[in-house]
Amino acid sequence: MTTAIGGQPFDVMDEFRHEGRVFLCSAEQLPDGTFHASVRYRMPPTNEIRTLQYDQQRYASAAEAVSRATELAIAWAANRDGDGRGEG
């Protein structure tokens, strides 16, 4: 298990870079053993972490959830045209 800033536990977390942005794509295990995907963004210039999205769909493996989180990060970036502070 990986612990992120703020002490939140993640079962798997991948730092994903896309178009100059840094995302933290993670899989968080639920009590029933499945995983859900979450996407966080490192906001420049302070590197403050902002939670962008939790995917409520459940995945059988952490790898599937991280893959989905990566897709969500790419989609989020595609919908932004400026500094990444737009609402998502």
Secondary structure, DSSP 8 states (H G I E B T S, - for coil): -EE-TTS-EESEEEEEEETTEEEEEEEEE-TTS-EEEEEEEEETTTTEEEEEEE--S-BSSHHHHHHHHHHHHHHHHHT--SSS-S--
